[in-house]
Amino acid sequence: MRSLMWVLTLAVALLVPGLSVAQTSDAEAVPPGCEREYDAVFWGGIEQLVLAQALAAERSPCVEYFLTIPPRTDRTMLPAAARFNEVRALGIHPVADIRWTSPTGWRAWVIADPERTFYEAGVLARQRMAERGLDVEAGETWAFNELTTEVLEGVPGARAEVLEFIRGLYDGAPGMPKARGIVFNVFVDSTSDPAEVAAYKASLRSWLLDEAFWTELDRYVDVFANEVYASSLSWGVSGAPLGQRAKRLNDYFQHMAILAEAGQKSIEAARSFLHRTYLPLANAAWPHPFVGDTHLLSAEQMKHFVSTQVYALRTFAEDHPKTVPQGLIGFGWAPITGEDPVLVAGRVQIAARLAAAIRAATDELPTEPKDACGPPGDRLWCEGELESAWFNTAWRIFGDWE
């Protein structure tokens, strides 16, 4: 990730007389033949190896890939080192999924004993990462999972608890290198109810005004992954042009960054943080009735859906370089598993299409966002129709602050 690149850049600059940090950054940050370096972040909720193998098969030289590995049933315990090794062997950075909200997660672990502190819990989580062989200096970082509605709504103590735990994750034990990581923000349903969206917007406005929170979070985090798992029902509108589909997806994907951009001067801490870190975590969960209605899609339709999402994310980033980072893309990979051969084969195909779309839209020059839909003259992967689909316009209200 960029924090790791900065460490390496600084080291080279100090060792090479006359070479400045800025000069080293220019030379090191962008791989040859690429417009920029991308970080692709994936929440690997289940069957991580299927996705990792697909990403490895379609690896772009312009992309660093990061995939979370979930903890054990006791959510404070990481899986065996072998689980991380199998992803690492494919050239994918394994990321420790640090569970905060689960009944057996880190917050529950702290409050179960009055002698424990949130900071010490974060330090212990880093120590357990080291015990599993995770190398933060090689980009194998942590992912805090996840900020909750209590944090959004400012429930007393909720934000302070999170910051103390993440500070411990960042610091680690004495002698450990500092390590910035990833933060997942709680999934906000893409409701079409105007009253619900307006109430959420009011809470979000209040959160963005918390300068102290965003200023401190900025010290510890490289990627703020907002869980915006778009609904297939707001995509597969019969006869709709690609540009319109992308705009409606981006109303939801980018709503937090759009609101911050429209905000007043007093939210500059949040706005600056989101400029650097904001990542809409898009929807690769299939077939899932609770995550974007993807159970309504066949595997073939889902391949079109993920391709369109890649196109939408890349188009918005290129069109709004001062609103969101240019080099971030990510998806939540949370399939509903089963032994049905059709589902098994479908998940493999969807992973392959997702990996191919990301490579095409981020690969060596020349490339453009539409390449996610297929090569020029054969852009067939962003089509598809779904009965009862309609465009949800409720999220357009984030274009202004009030």
MOJOKA-V479983 format. One record per pair of residues at least 12 apart in sequence whose C-alpha atoms are under 6 Angstrom apart, sorted by the first residue. I is the first residue (numbers start at 1). J is the second residue. D is the distance in Angstrom with one decimal. If there is no record, write none. Layout:
i=I j=J d=D
i=I j=J d=D
This chain:
i=1 j=139 d=5.9
i=9 j=24 d=5.7
i=9 j=25 d=5.8
i=33 j=364 d=5.3
i=34 j=62 d=5.8
i=34 j=364 d=4.7
i=34 j=365 d=5.7
i=37 j=62 d=5.2
i=37 j=63 d=5.9
i=38 j=63 d=4.6
i=38 j=327 d=4.2
i=38 j=328 d=5.6
i=39 j=63 d=5.7
i=39 j=64 d=4.9
i=39 j=328 d=5.1
i=40 j=65 d=4.9
i=40 j=328 d=6.0
i=40 j=329 d=4.9
i=40 j=330 d=5.2
i=41 j=66 d=4.8
i=41 j=330 d=4.5
i=42 j=67 d=4.9
i=42 j=330 d=5.4
i=42 j=331 d=5.1
i=42 j=332 d=5.6
i=43 j=68 d=5.3
i=43 j=332 d=4.7
i=43 j=333 d=5.7
i=44 j=67 d=6.0
i=44 j=68 d=5.1
i=44 j=333 d=5.2
i=45 j=333 d=5.9
i=45 j=334 d=4.8
i=46 j=334 d=5.7
i=51 j=351 d=5.4
i=54 j=351 d=5.8
i=54 j=352 d=5.0
i=55 j=355 d=5.1
i=56 j=90 d=5.9
i=58 j=355 d=5.8
i=58 j=356 d=5.8
i=60 j=359 d=5.2
i=60 j=363 d=5.6
i=62 j=363 d=5.9
i=65 j=92 d=5.3
i=65 j=93 d=6.0
i=66 j=92 d=6.0
i=66 j=93 d=4.7
i=67 j=94 d=5.3
i=67 j=95 d=5.6
i=68 j=94 d=6.0
i=68 j=95 d=4.4
i=68 j=96 d=5.7
i=68 j=97 d=5.5
i=69 j=96 d=5.6
i=69 j=97 d=5.7
i=70 j=97 d=5.1
i=74 j=104 d=5.4
i=75 j=99 d=5.9
i=75 j=104 d=5.3
i=75 j=105 d=4.7
i=76 j=105 d=5.4
i=76 j=106 d=5.7
i=81 j=132 d=4.8
i=93 j=140 d=5.4
i=94 j=140 d=5.6
i=95 j=140 d=5.4
i=95 j=141 d=5.2
i=95 j=142 d=5.4
i=96 j=142 d=4.8
i=97 j=143 d=5.1
i=98 j=143 d=5.7
i=98 j=144 d=5.0
i=98 j=145 d=5.7
i=99 j=145 d=4.9
i=100 j=145 d=5.6
i=100 j=146 d=6.0
i=118 j=164 d=5.6
i=118 j=165 d=4.7
i=119 j=164 d=4.9
i=119 j=165 d=4.6
i=119 j=168 d=4.6
i=122 j=165 d=4.6
i=122 j=168 d=4.0
i=122 j=169 d=4.4
i=123 j=168 d=4.5
i=123 j=169 d=5.3
i=123 j=172 d=4.6
i=123 j=173 d=5.7
i=126 j=169 d=5.5
i=126 j=172 d=5.4
i=141 j=181 d=5.7
i=142 j=181 d=5.2
i=143 j=181 d=5.9
i=143 j=182 d=4.4
i=143 j=183 d=5.6
i=144 j=183 d=4.8
i=145 j=184 d=5.4
i=146 j=184 d=4.9
i=146 j=185 d=5.5
i=146 j=186 d=5.9
i=147 j=185 d=4.7
i=147 j=186 d=5.4
i=148 j=186 d=5.3
i=153 j=203 d=5.8
i=170 j=220 d=5.8
i=180 j=220 d=4.8
i=180 j=221 d=4.9
i=180 j=222 d=5.8
i=181 j=221 d=5.0
i=181 j=222 d=5.6
i=182 j=221 d=5.8
i=182 j=222 d=6.0
i=182 j=223 d=4.7
i=183 j=224 d=5.0
i=183 j=225 d=5.9
i=184 j=225 d=4.7
i=184 j=226 d=5.9
i=185 j=226 d=4.8
i=185 j=227 d=5.8
i=186 j=227 d=6.0
i=187 j=227 d=4.6
i=192 j=392 d=5.9
i=192 j=394 d=5.5
i=194 j=394 d=5.7
i=208 j=267 d=5.9
i=208 j=270 d=5.7
i=209 j=267 d=5.1
i=211 j=269 d=5.6
i=214 j=269 d=5.8
i=214 j=270 d=5.3
i=215 j=269 d=5.7
i=218 j=273 d=5.9
i=222 j=277 d=5.7
i=223 j=277 d=4.5
i=224 j=277 d=5.2
i=224 j=278 d=5.0
i=224 j=279 d=5.8
i=225 j=279 d=4.7
i=225 j=280 d=5.8
i=225 j=281 d=5.6
i=226 j=280 d=5.0
i=226 j=281 d=5.5
i=227 j=281 d=4.9
i=228 j=253 d=5.6
i=228 j=281 d=5.7
i=228 j=282 d=5.8
i=229 j=282 d=5.1
i=229 j=283 d=4.5
i=229 j=292 d=5.8
i=230 j=283 d=6.0
i=230 j=292 d=5.3
i=231 j=292 d=3.7
i=231 j=293 d=5.8
i=232 j=292 d=5.8
i=232 j=293 d=6.0
i=233 j=389 d=4.3
i=234 j=389 d=5.9
i=234 j=390 d=5.4
i=234 j=391 d=4.7
i=234 j=392 d=5.7
i=236 j=384 d=5.9
i=236 j=385 d=4.3
i=236 j=386 d=4.8
i=236 j=389 d=5.6
i=237 j=385 d=5.7
i=237 j=389 d=5.0
i=237 j=390 d=5.6
i=238 j=385 d=5.2
i=246 j=312 d=4.6
i=251 j=395 d=5.5
i=251 j=396 d=5.6
i=252 j=395 d=5.7
i=253 j=280 d=5.4
i=255 j=398 d=5.8
i=258 j=399 d=5.9
i=259 j=398 d=5.0
i=259 j=399 d=5.9
i=262 j=400 d=5.4
i=262 j=401 d=5.4
i=263 j=401 d=5.3
i=275 j=323 d=5.5
i=275 j=324 d=4.8
i=275 j=325 d=5.8
i=276 j=325 d=5.6
i=281 j=330 d=5.1
i=281 j=331 d=4.8
i=282 j=331 d=4.4
i=283 j=331 d=5.7
i=283 j=332 d=5.6
i=284 j=332 d=5.6
i=284 j=333 d=5.0
i=285 j=333 d=5.3
i=285 j=334 d=4.5
i=285 j=335 d=4.7
i=286 j=335 d=4.6
i=287 j=336 d=5.7
i=288 j=336 d=5.9
i=299 j=346 d=5.1
i=303 j=350 d=5.3
i=303 j=353 d=5.9
i=304 j=381 d=5.0
i=304 j=382 d=4.9
i=304 j=383 d=5.9
i=307 j=357 d=5.7
i=307 j=372 d=5.7
i=307 j=373 d=5.9
i=307 j=382 d=5.7
i=308 j=382 d=4.8
i=311 j=369 d=5.2
i=311 j=370 d=5.9
i=311 j=372 d=5.6
i=314 j=369 d=5.4
i=315 j=369 d=5.7
i=357 j=372 d=4.2
i=360 j=372 d=5.4
